Amino acid sequence: MSAASRRRRARTAPSSTRARRRAGAAGVAAGLLLAAAGIGAGPAPIPVRELAARACTTRVGTAAALTVALSAAPRGRGGWVICLGPGRYRTNLDISRPEPVTLWGSGTGATVLAPTTTQSVVTIGPAADVTLARLTVTGGLSGDPGGLVGTGAGIHTAGTLTLEQVAVSHNGCALMPGPGRPGPAADGSCQLTAVSHHTINAGGIYNTGRLTLVASSVTQNSGFEGGGLMNNHQGVIRLEDHSQVDRNGGPGTSDGGGIYNHHAATLVVSDSTVADNRTGSLDSSGGGIFNQAIGGARGRVVLVDAQVVGNSAQHIGGGILNRGTLSIQSSQISGNHAGNNGGGILNVGALTVTSSRLEANTAGRGELPYGGGAVYNAAGSSMTMSATLLSGNQARYGAAVDDEAAHVVIRGSTLESNGCLPPCGDPTGYGTLYSDVGAVVTVSGTTIADNSTGRGGIFDNYGVRLLVSGSRISGNQDGGVYNQGHPGDPAQLQLVDSTLSGNLGAGGLLNYGVADLVTVTVSGNRSSSGGGGIANAGGVLVLTRTVVRDNRAAAGGGGVLNLGGTVTAGPGTEVSGNQPNNCQGLTSCPGTG
């Protein structure tokens, strides 16, 4: 049993005999009041997961009876359980009492909480400890006829709130229907427009306390920031046990189509899904999740066994935009899209990815030069990635990963079958792993293979410091590695204990900068011009214990082609068996056999 489950059971467990005796007088008084209101009182509270089969503390069937039951619950006695029969309860609940209370419905399709005013359907005070179970919260507006800003159309909580098998849906049309005020659409959906989009944050739930969702859903809500949920200040949200945040946001949503995690808040998504959410305005970001940082306060997001799929942002960060701290473990980030950079993730903070899959994410529109199909690391950010698959992603720059003056470590991972966003090919595509000015990148024990991006499996631009060790770069359609040069700040590549093999179009390595190869095998590569194995175009190339064999070029230099640069061959280097010749542009060909 999980810790969260144990906490929930403990909170609603039966009272001891002594506790029941202490509560006896209060219970009798409450029973008389409830009877007068036509509400039946039941036995002592029981664990929430057993309520469906056993009697409840109190049963109600109308909104008026529910209001009376909440006010009549005895003070000083925890575990009060109010069971709601089927029906639509038209009420705006405000629960502030410190004693734990549970509202147990008859099922999400049967028991519905809906508002009578434009305020939140449910408001939870800072001292409250509330569980909502087996019901739906819908129709919240969280605004007023004057158009004031609201937060949490469905639920506004500052206390401790657990949702178990609860649907929070179709909240967040900011104003009641009227001129320029959309209200719910004919199909029941709730989409904001440019007229009203500044009137509400957090269409579904606004949290500054401790919120846990268990097997619950936040669906088709709309808000300016946080279409589904907004987690603010030092709030904590946990999504557990197949919870879903899906199809939230819309034309008026700016940031965080699914979830907006703000300030110093913490979001944990465990065994749950954030899917098909979107942001709609042209400068909108974080289609699935937006993790914000303000000053020294950084939002924290942890994904464990989670799915972030099918989300979109008009601007950046289709799946996730991270400005704080983001940890991804054993999770899937797939099918997300950004109109600009970062189809899967746009990282401006600190990112850790472990044992996960980033697949089929896309960044950019048409011929616009945007990057980071799976991940875009902005200047000053950091990323550590290990044991992760990046496959089927598309972008013009860095189909899998685009690093812009970032610090990046990739270990034991696979980047395969990624491609540039059509129209593709040199000069429109720039590598599967693209690193730009000032980036410091370390790649170890990693495979970069069978990618169809323009300009190679790896493209490192001016000023980049790239170390690749124990890795395989093979089968890429437009060359293995492009190492760029600049008179004042060339890219610097160290390739150690690695293999460059079977790369097509531009051969194994095209070097304009500074490249140092130590114990490297360069074999089976093909170039449609010169330099089948290695082409050194005005750069500085050092080969130590390196084998260049069985490569082919359409022009000269099947093994090594030197065009005005400097090539130094150290001990143990061999260039042999290449076509049409082993070397061209060198005074001598090292280790020719």
C-alpha positions in Angstrom: 0.0 0.0 0.0 1.4 3.4 -0.9 2.2 6.1 1.8 -0.6 8.2 0.3 -3.1 5.3 0.6 -2.0 4.7 4.2 -2.5 8.4 5.0 -6.0 8.4 3.5 -7.0 5.2 5.4 -5.7 6.6 8.6 -7.6 9.8 8.2 -10.9 8.1 7.7 -10.3 5.1 10.0 -13.0 4.2 12.6 -12.7 6.1 15.9 -11.6 4.2 18.9 -14.2 3.4 21.6 -12.9 6.1 23.8 -13.0 8.7 21.0 -16.6 7.6 20.1 -17.7 8.2 23.8 -16.1 11.6 23.9 -17.9 12.5 20.7 -21.2 11.1 21.9 -22.8 14.3 23.2 -21.8 16.2 20.1 -23.1 13.4 17.9 -26.6 13.4 19.6 -26.9 17.2 19.1 -25.8 16.9 15.5 -28.2 14.0 15.0 -31.2 16.1 16.2 -30.2 18.9 13.8 -29.8 16.6 10.9 -33.1 14.9 11.6 -34.8 18.2 11.6 -33.4 18.9 8.2 -34.5 15.5 6.8 -31.0 14.1 6.8 -30.3 10.6 8.1 -27.3 10.0 10.4 -25.3 6.8 10.1 -22.7 5.0 12.2 -19.1 6.1 12.8 -16.8 6.9 9.9 -15.1 4.1 8.0 -12.2 3.8 5.6 -13.0 5.7 2.3 -12.5 2.7 0.0 -15.1 0.7 2.0 -17.8 3.4 1.9 -19.5 2.1 -1.2 -20.5 -1.1 0.6 -21.3 0.3 4.1 -23.5 3.0 5.7 -22.2 6.5 6.0 -22.1 9.0 8.8 -24.6 11.1 7.0 -26.7 10.8 3.8 -27.9 13.7 1.8 -29.8 14.1 -1.5 -30.1 17.9 -2.0 -27.8 20.9 -2.0 -29.6 22.4 1.0 -29.2 19.2 3.0 -25.5 19.1 2.1 -25.0 22.6 3.4 -26.8 21.7 6.7 -24.7 18.5 7.0 -21.4 20.4 6.6 -22.4 23.0 9.2 -23.8 20.4 11.6 -20.8 18.1 11.6 -19.6 18.1 15.3 -16.5 20.2 16.0 -13.5 18.3 17.4 -14.5 15.1 15.7 -12.7 14.0 12.6 -13.6 11.5 9.9 -17.2 12.9 9.3 -18.4 11.2 6.1 -21.3 12.7 4.1 -22.6 10.5 1.4 -24.3 12.2 -1.6 -26.9 10.4 -3.5 -27.3 10.8 -7.3 -28.2 14.2 -8.6 -27.0 17.7 -9.4 -26.1 19.7 -6.3 -26.4 23.4 -7.2 -24.2 25.0 -4.6 -20.9 26.9 -4.0 -19.3 25.0 -1.2 -16.9 26.8 1.2 -15.3 24.4 3.7 -13.0 25.9 6.3 -13.4 23.6 9.4 -10.2 21.9 10.5 -11.7 18.5 11.3 -11.3 16.0 8.4 -14.5 15.6 6.3 -15.3 13.4 3.3 -17.9 14.0 0.6 -18.6 10.6 -0.9 -20.7 10.6 -4.1 -22.5 7.9 -6.0 -20.0 8.0 -9.0 -18.7 10.7 -11.3 -21.6 10.2 -13.7 -24.2 10.3 -10.9 -23.2 13.0 -8.4 -22.5 16.4 -9.7 -21.4 19.6 -7.9 -22.3 22.7 -9.9 -22.3 26.4 -8.9 -25.1 28.9 -8.3 -22.8 32.0 -8.6 -19.7 32.9 -10.7 -17.4 31.9 -7.9 -15.5 28.6 -7.5 -17.7 25.5 -7.1 -15.7 24.4 -4.1 -13.5 26.5 -1.9 -11.2 24.8 0.7 -9.8 27.0 3.5 -6.2 26.9 4.7 -7.0 24.9 7.9 -9.4 22.4 6.2 -8.7 18.7 5.5 -11.2 17.5 2.9 -11.6 14.4 0.7 -13.9 14.5 -2.3 -14.7 11.1 -3.8 -16.8 9.6 -6.6 -18.3 12.8 -8.0 -18.0 15.5 -10.6 -17.2 19.2 -10.2 -18.3 21.2 -13.2 -19.5 24.6 -14.5 -17.4 26.8 -12.3 -16.8 30.3 -13.6 -14.7 32.1 -11.0 -15.3 35.6 -12.2 -18.1 38.0 -11.7 -20.4 40.1 -14.0 -17.9 43.0 -13.7 -15.1 40.8 -15.1 -12.7 40.7 -12.1 -9.8 38.2 -12.2 -10.6 34.9 -10.6 -8.6 31.8 -9.7 -9.8 28.2 -9.6 -13.1 28.1 -11.4 -13.8 24.5 -10.4 -11.9 24.3 -7.1 -9.9 26.9 -5.1 -8.0 25.2 -2.3 -5.5 26.5 0.3 -5.8 23.5 2.7 -5.4 19.8 2.4 -7.6 18.3 -0.3 -7.7 14.7 -1.7 -9.7 13.9 -4.8 -10.4 10.2 -5.3 -12.3 9.1 -8.4 -13.3 12.7 -9.1 -13.8 14.4 -12.4 -13.2 18.2 -12.6 -14.4 19.2 -16.0 -15.8 22.0 -18.1 -14.9 24.8 -15.7 -13.4 28.2 -16.5 -15.6 30.1 -19.0 -14.7 33.3 -17.3 -18.0 35.1 -17.4 -21.6 34.2 -17.5 -23.0 34.3 -21.1 -23.7 37.7 -22.5 -22.3 40.3 -24.9 -18.6 39.4 -25.4 -18.9 36.7 -22.8 -18.7 33.2 -24.2 -20.0 31.0 -21.4 -20.0 27.2 -22.2 -20.3 26.2 -25.8 -23.2 24.3 -27.2 -21.4 21.1 -26.8 -20.7 21.8 -23.1 -17.0 22.6 -23.7 -15.5 25.7 -22.1 -13.1 27.6 -24.4 -11.9 31.1 -23.7 -11.7 33.8 -26.3 -9.5 36.9 -26.7 -12.3 39.0 -25.2 -12.4 37.1 -21.9 -9.0 35.3 -21.5 -7.6 37.7 -18.8 -10.5 37.0 -16.4 -9.4 33.7 -14.9 -6.3 31.6 -13.9 -6.7 27.9 -13.3 -9.8 26.8 -15.0 -10.1 23.5 -13.1 -8.2 23.8 -9.8 -6.2 26.5 -8.1 -4.0 25.2 -5.3 -1.8 26.9 -2.7 -2.1 24.0 -0.1 -1.6 20.3 -0.4 -3.6 18.6 -3.2 -3.6 14.9 -4.1 -5.5 13.4 -7.1 -6.0 9.7 -7.0 -7.6 8.0 -10.0 -9.1 11.4 -10.9 -9.4 13.6 -14.0 -9.1 17.3 -14.8 -10.6 17.6 -18.2 -11.7 20.3 -20.7 -11.2 23.3 -18.4 -10.0 26.7 -19.6 -7.9 29.4 -18.0 -5.5 32.2 -18.9 -2.6 30.6 -17.0 -3.2 26.9 -16.1 -6.0 25.6 -18.2 -6.4 22.6 -16.0 -4.5 23.3 -12.8 -2.5 26.1 -11.2 -0.1 25.4 -8.3 1.1 28.5 -6.7 3.3 29.8 -3.9 4.5 26.7 -1.9 1.7 24.5 -2.9 2.1 20.8 -3.4 0.2 18.8 -6.0 0.4 15.0 -6.4 -1.2 13.1 -9.3 -1.4 9.4 -8.6 -3.0 6.1 -9.6 -3.8 6.8 -13.3 -5.0 10.3 -12.8 -5.4 12.4 -16.0 -5.1 16.0 -16.9 -6.3 16.2 -20.5 -7.9 18.4 -23.1 -7.5 21.6 -21.1 -6.7 25.0 -22.4 -7.8 26.7 -25.6 -7.6 29.8 -27.7 -7.3 32.1 -24.7 -4.8 30.1 -22.7 -1.4 31.7 -22.4 0.9 29.4 -20.4 0.4 25.9 -19.0 -2.4 24.4 -21.0 -2.6 21.5 -18.6 -0.8 22.6 -15.5 0.9 25.8 -14.5 3.4 25.2 -11.6 4.3 28.6 -10.3 6.7 30.3 -7.8 8.1 27.7 -5.3 5.4 25.1 -5.9 6.0 21.4 -6.2 4.3 19.1 -8.7 4.6 15.3 -8.6 3.1 13.2 -11.4 3.2 9.5 -10.7 1.6 6.8 -12.8 -0.6 9.4 -14.4 -1.0 11.3 -17.7 -0.9 14.8 -19.0 -2.4 14.6 -22.5 -3.9 16.7 -25.3 -3.7 20.0 -23.6 -2.9 23.2 -25.5 -2.1 26.8 -25.3 -3.6 29.1 -27.9 -2.2 32.6 -28.0 0.8 33.2 -30.4 3.3 33.7 -27.5 1.9 30.9 -25.4 4.2 28.2 -23.8 4.1 24.9 -22.0 1.2 23.1 -23.7 1.2 20.3 -21.1 3.1 21.7 -18.1 4.6 25.1 -17.5 7.1 25.1 -14.6 7.9 28.7 -13.6 10.7 30.4 -11.6 10.3 33.8 -10.1 13.5 35.4 -8.7 15.1 32.9 -6.4 12.0 30.8 -6.1 12.0 27.9 -8.6 9.1 25.6 -9.3 9.9 21.8 -8.9 8.3 19.1 -11.1 8.9 15.4 -10.7 7.6 12.8 -13.3 7.7 9.1 -12.3 6.1 6.5 -14.6 4.2 9.4 -16.2 3.0 10.2 -19.7 3.1 13.7 -21.2 1.6 13.1 -24.7 -0.1 15.0 -27.5 0.2 18.5 -26.0 0.8 21.6 -28.0 1.9 25.2 -27.6 1.8 27.9 -30.2 5.2 29.2 -29.1 7.6 27.1 -27.1 7.6 24.0 -25.0 4.9 21.8 -26.6 5.0 19.2 -23.8 6.8 21.0 -21.0 8.4 24.4 -20.5 10.8 24.2 -17.5 12.2 27.3 -15.9 12.8 25.6 -12.5 13.8 22.1 -11.7 12.4 19.2 -13.7 13.1 15.5 -13.0 11.8 12.8 -15.4 12.1 9.1 -14.4 10.8 6.1 -16.3 8.3 8.3 -18.2 7.2 9.0 -21.8 7.2 12.4 -23.5 5.7 11.8 -26.9 3.6 13.3 -29.7 3.9 16.9 -28.4 4.4 19.9 -30.7 5.7 23.5 -30.4 5.3 26.1 -33.1 8.8 27.4 -32.1 11.4 25.6 -30.1 11.2 22.6 -27.8 8.6 20.2 -29.2 8.8 17.8 -26.2 10.6 20.0 -23.6 12.0 23.5 -23.6 14.4 23.8 -20.7 15.6 27.1 -19.2 16.4 25.6 -15.8 17.8 22.3 -14.5 16.6 19.1 -16.2 17.3 15.4 -15.4 16.0 12.6 -17.5 16.5 9.0 -16.6 15.2 5.7 -18.2 12.6 7.5 -20.3 11.3 7.7 -23.9 11.0 10.9 -25.9 9.4 10.1 -29.2 7.6 11.7 -32.1 7.8 15.3 -30.8 8.1 18.1 -33.3 9.3 21.7 -33.2 8.7 24.5 -35.7 6.4 25.4 -38.5 7.3 25.0 -42.2 10.7 26.4 -43.1 11.1 28.5 -39.9 14.5 27.6 -38.3 13.4 26.2 -34.9 15.0 23.5 -32.9 14.8 20.8 -30.3 12.3 18.3 -31.5 12.6 16.4 -28.2 14.5 18.8 -26.0 15.7 22.4 -26.4 18.2 23.6 -23.8 18.3 27.4 -23.7 21.4 29.5 -22.7 22.4 29.0 -19.1 20.4 25.8 -18.6 21.6 22.3 -17.7 20.6 18.8 -18.7 21.7 15.4 -17.5 20.2 12.5 -19.5 20.8 8.8 -19.0 19.4 5.5 -20.3 16.9 7.3 -22.4 15.5 6.7 -26.0 15.0 9.7 -28.3 13.3 8.5 -31.5 11.1 9.8 -34.3 11.5 13.5 -33.3 11.6 16.3 -35.8 13.0 19.8 -36.0 15.1 22.0 -38.2 17.9 22.4 -35.7 18.6 19.4 -33.4 15.9 17.0 -34.4 16.4 15.3 -31.0 18.3 17.8 -28.9 19.2 21.5 -29.4 21.7 23.0 -27.0 22.2 26.7 -27.0 25.1 27.7 -24.7 23.9 25.1 -22.2 25.7 22.5 -20.1 24.6 19.0 -21.2 25.5 15.5 -20.2 24.1 12.5 -22.1 25.0 9.0 -20.9 24.0 5.5 -22.1 21.2 6.8 -24.3 20.0 6.2 -27.9 19.2 8.9 -30.5 17.8 7.1 -33.5 15.4 7.6 -36.4 15.0 11.3 -35.9 14.5 13.7 -38.8 14.4 17.3 -39.7 11.0 19.0 -40.2 10.2 18.9 -44.0 11.4 20.3 -46.3 14.6 18.5 -45.2 18.2 18.1 -46.2 21.4 20.1 -46.4 21.4 23.1 -45.8 18.0 23.2 -44.1 18.6 20.6 -41.4 21.2 20.8 -38.7 21.9 17.5 -36.9 20.2 15.2 -34.5 22.2 16.6 -31.6 22.8 20.3 -32.3 25.0 22.4 -30.1 25.5 26.2 -30.5 27.8 28.9 -29.3 29.2 28.3 -25.8 27.6 24.9 -25.2 29.6 22.4 -23.2 28.4 18.9 -24.1 29.5 15.5 -22.9 28.3 12.3 -24.5 29.2 8.8 -23.3 28.1 5.3 -24.0 25.5 6.6 -26.4 24.3 5.5 -29.8 23.4 8.1 -32.5 22.1 6.1 -35.4 19.9 6.0 -38.5 18.9 9.6 -38.3 17.8 11.5 -41.5 18.5 15.0 -40.4 20.5 17.4 -42.6 24.1 17.8 -41.7 24.8 14.8 -39.6 24.1 12.9 -36.5 26.0 15.6 -34.5 26.4 19.2 -35.5 28.5 21.4 -33.1 28.7 25.0 -34.0 31.1 27.8 -33.2 32.6 27.8 -29.7 31.1 24.5 -28.7 33.1 22.1 -26.5 32.0 18.5 -27.2 33.4 15.3 -25.7 32.2 12.0 -27.1 33.4 8.8 -25.5 32.5 5.1 -25.8 29.8 5.9 -28.3 28.6 4.8 -31.8 27.7 7.2 -34.5 26.4 5.2 -37.4 23.9 5.0 -40.3 23.0 8.7 -40.4 21.8 10.0 -43.8 23.8 13.2 -44.1 27.1 12.5 -42.4 28.2 11.4 -38.9 29.6 14.6 -37.3 29.9 18.2 -38.5 32.5 20.1 -36.4 32.2 23.8 -37.3 35.0 26.4 -37.4 35.5 30.1 -36.8 38.8 32.0 -36.9 38.3 33.3 -33.3 36.3 30.5 -31.7 36.2 27.1 -33.5 34.2 24.2 -32.2 36.4 21.7 -30.3 35.6 18.0 -30.6 37.2 15.2 -28.7 36.1 11.8 -29.9 37.5 8.9 -27.8 37.0 5.1 -27.9 34.2 5.4 -30.3 33.0 4.4 -33.8 32.0 6.4 -36.8 30.5 3.9 -39.3 28.1 3.6 -42.1 27.2 7.3 -42.3 26.1 8.5 -45.8 26.1 11.6 -47.8 28.9 13.6 -46.1 31.0 10.8 -44.7 32.1 10.1 -41.2 33.5 13.5 -40.0 33.5 16.9 -41.7 35.9 19.1 -39.6 36.1 22.9 -39.9 37.2 23.4 -36.3 39.5 21.5 -33.9 39.0 17.7 -33.8 41.0 15.2 -31.7 40.3 11.5 -32.3 41.8 9.0 -29.9 41.2 5.2 -30.4 38.4 5.7 -32.9 37.3 3.4 -35.8 36.1 5.3 -38.9 34.7 2.7 -41.3 32.1 2.0 -44.0 31.1 5.7 -44.5 30.2 7.2 -47.8 30.5 10.7 -49.2 28.9 12.1 -52.4 31.8 14.4 -52.8 35.3 14.0 -51.1 36.4 12.7 -47.7 34.5 9.4 -47.3 36.0 8.8 -43.8 37.1 12.3 -42.8 37.1 15.6 -44.6 39.3 18.3 -42.9 38.2 21.6 -44.4 40.7 24.2 -43.0 40.5 22.8 -39.5 42.9 21.2 -37.1 42.8 17.4 -37.0 44.7 15.1 -34.8 44.5 11.3 -35.1 45.8 9.0 -32.4 45.4 5.2 -32.5 42.7 5.7 -35.0 41.7 3.4 -37.9 40.2 4.8 -41.1 39.2 1.9 -43.3 36.8 0.8 -46.0 35.3 4.2 -46.6 34.3 5.6 -50.0 34.1 9.0 -51.7 32.8 10.0 -55.1 35.7 12.4 -55.5 39.1 12.1 -53.8 40.1 11.2 -50.3 38.2 8.1 -49.7 39.9 7.8 -46.3 41.1 11.3 -45.4 40.7 14.5 -47.5 42.6 17.6 -46.4 41.5 21.0 -47.8 43.9 23.6 -46.5 43.9 22.5 -42.9 46.4 20.7 -40.6 46.4 17.0 -40.1 48.6 15.2 -37.5 48.7 11.4 -37.4 49.9 10.0 -34.1 51.1 6.5 -33.3 48.9 3.6 -34.1 46.9 5.4 -36.8 46.0 3.5 -40.0 44.3 4.7 -43.1 43.7 1.8 -45.5 41.3 0.1 -47.9 39.4 3.2 -48.8 38.1 4.2 -52.3 39.0 5.7 -54.6 42.2 6.4 -52.6 43.2 6.5 -49.0 44.4 10.1 -48.6 44.3 13.4 -50.6 45.8 16.7 -49.7 48.4 15.1 -47.3 52.1 15.0 -47.7 52.0 11.4 -46.5 49.2 9.0 -45.7 49.6 7.4 -42.2 49.8 3.7 -41.9 48.7 3.0 -45.4 48.3 -0.7 -46.2 
